[in-house]
Amino acid sequence: MKPLKNWDNKTWLSSSAYINSFNNFLLKKKKLNKTSQILDIGCGRGKIFGSLSRKLKLINIPIGIDSVIHKNVDKSIDFRSEDIFKFFKSSKNKFDLIMIKQTLHFFNKDKRTKLIKICKKNLKKNGVLIIFSLVTQNNEIPCFKLMKQKLNRGLERDSRMIKVTRKLLIGCQIDKFKFKVSMTKSKYIQMLKQRYISCLVNLDKDQISNGINEIKKLFNKKINFLDMLISIKYINKS
């Protein structure tokens, strides 16, 4: 699969309203203070933990790891474009919070298992690993026909991935993060052109163009939907 470059580039996921709502959800899952050490795996431009760092006035700069070298990375994070397994091999840090947000599905089954086990080992006592993934049932993301087909296939794989993840994280807690999205149809079309979600990455220009024509017919000037993520929270009790 081609790299996903624009999921947090001028989308609702990069809006201050979304980031504030998401960070409030995070802080309910794990209490943090200015001495906390946090790691974001698949951080994109690092806007979520960058905002959290400023809010909490963190002494330890949050670490964000992403395979894509993005422009406009948040200056309040320590951004690293490196292999996550090499990072853990060389890092001596233990973390209060490790987040994997909508990233786990990019790893194959064996690497997912390996990553989860490594994350568990690198948590402080009472540290939290929290994994986010799109809800696999009743997903409301606006789609054209081909996009929906690809999204559904991906969600079927994600459903199996979530089941395996829950077995690896014995005693984990399940919840949902919900955010009401409202945007103009023209803005959403621009996001489609930028291939903001992984099910669009491998579509060619004609497929995107045909899909946009479908969206123009399907939706009014305003597009409203609920963005929903499942959260899997694991606490290191040892």
N, C-alpha and C positions, 0 to 999 in steps of 0.2 A: 504493500500500500504506500502511496505517496504521503509525504509528511503533511500533517494537519497544521496549517499556519495561521488561520484566521478565526479560530473559535472564540478568542477573546479580543478580537480587533474590531472595535467600534460596533459591538453587538450588545444585546441586553446583559450579557455576561460580563461586560466591562463597565457597565453603568454603576454609578455610585450607589443607586438604590439597591441594585442586586448585591453588590459587594457588602454593603452595610447589613443587609438582611442575612446574607450568608454567614458573615462573621458573627453576628448575634447568635445564629444557630450553632456555630462552632463553639462559642464560649459557653453555651449551655451544656455542651457535650464534654468539654474539658476546661476547667478553670485554669487560667494562665495569669502570670504576673510578669513584671519587668525582667525577671531573671530567667524566664522560660526559654528553652531551646526548641525550635520548631523547624520542620523539614517538609517541603512541598515537592512531591514527585510528580512530574508532568505539569510544571507550574505555568507554562505559557509565558506571558509577560510579567508574571509575579504580582499582579495587582491586588489579589486577595490578601496574601501575607504581607505585602508592602503596606497596605492600609491597616492591617492588624498590628504591624510593628509600630506604626505611628500612633495608633490608638492606645497601645499599652506601654509605649515608650521603652521598647525592648532594648536591653543592654546587649544581648547577643543577636546579631543580625540574622534574620531568618535565611535559611538556605533554600534555594529553589533550583531544581534540576529539570532540564528539558533537552530533548534531542535536537530541537530546532533552535538556531540562534536567531532570536526575534529582535526586531527594532523596538525602541521605546520600552525597554524593560524597566520596571519600577526600581528606582534608585535606593529604595529602602530594603532591598533583599540582596543577598550574595548569590547572584545567578551563575550557574555552572552548566555548560553544555557538555556533558560527559556521560559515559555509561554508568548506570546506577549501581551495577555490581562492582565496578572498579571504585566508585565513590565509597561504598561501604567497606571495601577491602582496605582502603587507605585511611578512612576516617576513624578517629578515636572518640568521637562524640556519641553520647547517648541523648535521646530526645524525649521531651515531655509530650510532644505531639508530632506524629507523622501523618500527613494527608496524601492520599492517592485519589485525585478527583477526575473521574471520567477518563482514566488512563490505563487501568488494569487490562482492558480488553485489547490493547495494542501488543501485549505480551502473549506468547504461546502458552499452552497449559503448563509445561514444565517450568518455564521461567516465571509464570505467575506464582506457582507454588514456592519456588525458590525465593522470590521477592518477598512474599508474605512472611516466610520463615525468617528471613534476614531482618525485616522490619521489626518483628516481634523481639528478636535478640537485641536490637538497638534501641529499645525503649527503656527509659528510666523506670524505677518502681512507681507504679500508679500512672505511668505514661500511657498515652492513648494512640492507637492506630485507628484511623477512620478512613473508610473507603466509600467513595460515592460513585454511583452508576445510574444511568437513566432507568426510570421505572420501566418494567417490561410489559405491564398490562395497562391498557387505557392511556397510552401515551398520546399527548395532545399536540406534539410538534407539527406545525403546518407542513403538509407535503404535497407534491405532485405524485402521479401514479408510480413512476419508476423509483422515485425517491422513497416512497412508502414501502415498496417491495424490498428495497435494499435495507431500509431501516428495520423492517420487521424481521428480516433474516438475521441482522445484527442483534436485535433484541432477543431472538431465540437463543443465540449463542451466549448472550449476556445472562440469560436466565440460568443456563447450565453453569456458567462461570460463578454466579452468585451462590448457587447451591454448594459448589465445591469450596468456595471461599468461607462460607459459614461453617462447614465441617472442619476446616483448618483453624478457624478462630472459635474454639469451643467457649461457650458462655457469652458470645458476642450479643450486642443489643442492636435491634433493627428499628429504624425510624424512617421518616420521609421529610425531605426539605421541599417546600413548595414556594414558588414565586409567580405572581401574576404578571404576565407580559402583555404590554399594549404598545403597538408600533404601527407606523404607516405601512401600507402595502409596498410602497416604493422603497422604503428602508429594508424591508424583508427581501425584496428582489435583489437589492444590492448585496445582501448577505449571501444569497444563493449564488450570485456571480462569483463571490469570493470563496465559495465552497467552505462554509463555516462549520460544517459537521462532517464526520468521517464518511457517512454514507454517500456523500457527494464527491469525495476526493477523486475517485477514478472515473467519473463521468466525463465525456468529451463535451466540447462546446455546443454541438448540436443538441445533445441530450439535455444540457442545462437550459439552452434557449427554448426548446420545446416545453420543458418543465415550467419555465417562467411564464410562457403563454397560458399554460394550464392554471397557474396561480392567479394570473390576471383575471381569469374567468371565474374562478372558485371563490375569491375573497373580495370583500368590500374595501374601501379605502383604509379602514382600520382593521388590523388583525389582533385579536385577543385570544390568549390561551394560557394554560397553567403549565409552567415548567416544573417538572417533578423529578427528584432524584431519590433513590433509595440510599440510606446511609447504614453502613455496617461498622459498629464501634466495638473495638476490643481494648480491654484494660489489662495492662501487665501487672499482675498481683504479686509477682515474685520479687 
